[in-house]
Amino acid sequence: MRTIAATVPVNDPDRTDQVHLDRDDVWAGLLRKAQNAVPFVPAIQECAVVERTPDGLVREVLLHGERVREEVVFHPKRRVSFSRDDERATWLIHNDIGEDETGLTLTFSATVDLDESEEGEQQAERMRAGYLVALQNTLELTRESVAADRTPTTP
């Protein structure tokens, strides 16, 4: 098993033109991503919720052409966890809302069944790069949604 992680700041202090996101905004974005990952994660071509649970949901995604069933668990306003455990693969992925000295952060971390070979290292790096894109997409789409909600409508 191998752990892969990446963290990005939620708000760039140098980007005053950018919609500022708070924890509630980021949480709403993570909930949207859990229910339909297609706009957020380039590697996912389809996403359907197949069951709702008291603390999350079960979804089926088409990931790189492979159908995958994931259990998604919500830890309100701090973490969304995605797990897969079947004969083809095992993983546990977390999307965490955190804070550091600069403000809110969004972290992706994954524990996956990749070996320590060169091929495993390349797969891990592709996964990390893909999830950096997914983190940025999540923040960008969340900003668009928040901006649309804050835009006054004229009668």
N, C-alpha and C positions, 0 to 999 in steps of 0.2 A: 504494500500500500504506500501511496505517496501523497503528500499534501502540497497543494498549489494555492497561492493566495495573491491577491492584488487589492490595493486600497486606493480610492480616489477621493479628493475633497468634493463635497456636495456643492459648495459655493466658492467661486474664485473671487477673492477680495479685489482683484484688479479689474474684474468685469462688472462695472457698475451698471452696464446696459442689460445685464442678465437678470431674469426673474430670480429673486432670492427664494430658496426653498427652505422650509422648516421641517422638523421631524414628521409632522402630520402629512405634509405634502409628499415626502419621500416614502412614507408608509403607504399612502394611497397608490403611489406609482408601483411599489413592490406588489401590492395586492392585484393591480391590473396585470402586471407581468406574470404573476402566478396563474391567473385565470386564462390569459392568452399571451403566450410568450412570443408569438410570431413577429410582432412589430419590434420587439426588444432584442431578440437573440437571433442573429443572422443564420446560425446553423439549424434552427428549428423551422421546418416548412409547414407544419400543422400542429395544432394544440386544441384538445377538447377535454373539458372537465367531464369525468365519467361518474364521479361520486363526490358528495359533500360530506365532511365529517365534522364533529363538534369543534375541532381545533384546526381545520384545514380542508384539504380536498385531495382527490386522486385524479390525476390527469394522464392522458395519453398524448405523447408528442411524436412527431416524425422528425427524427434527428439524424442528419446526414443519410437520409433514406431508410433509416431503421426505426421501426415502431418501438417505443419505449413507454413503459408505465411507471409513473413516479408518484410517490406519496409526498404531499406538500403539507408542512406543519407551520402554522402561524404562531409566533411569539410576539404578541402585539407591540407595535411601535419600536421593535428592536431587531427582530430576526425572522426570516423566512427560510425554512429548511426544505430541501428537495432530496429525496432518497430513492435509490433504485437498488434492488437486490434480486437478481434473477440468474439463470444459468449462463447468460452472456456477459454480464458485467455487474459490478457493485460500485456505488458511489454515494457519498453524502456531501451535499453542497449547501453552503450557508450564504445568505445575503444579509449582512449585518449593518444596521445603522449605528454608527458610533460617534465619538467626539474626540478631538485632539486639541492642541493649542490653537489651531486655526479655525476650529468650528466643527460642523457636522462632517462625517465621512461615510462613505459607502464601501463596504468590503465584501469581496467574493472570496470564499475559501472552499476548497474541495479536497476531500480524501477519496482517492480513486485507486482502483486495482491496476496500477501500471507498474511494471517491473523497473529495475534500475539499469536496464540496458540503454544503449544509444537510441534505439527506437522508442523506448519508453520515455526517455528524456525529450525527444522531438515531439512526441504526442503531448507530453505535459506542457511544453512551451506553446504549442498550437492552442491547447485548451486555455492557457493563461491569456494569450493574446486575444482569443475569441471572447473571453469573459471581460477583458478590459473594454472591448467594443460594446459588449452587452451592458456594462455599467454606464458607459457614456451615453448609450442609447436610452437607457432607463432614465437618466437624469434629464436628457434633452426632451424626451417625450413627456416626462412629468412637468417640465417647465412650460411646454406648449399647452398642456392641459390646464395648469394653474393660470397661465396668462389668459387663456380663453375664458376661464371662470371669472377672472377679475375684470375682463373687458365689459364696460357697461353697454347695454343694448339700448337703442333708441326706439321709442314707441312708434 
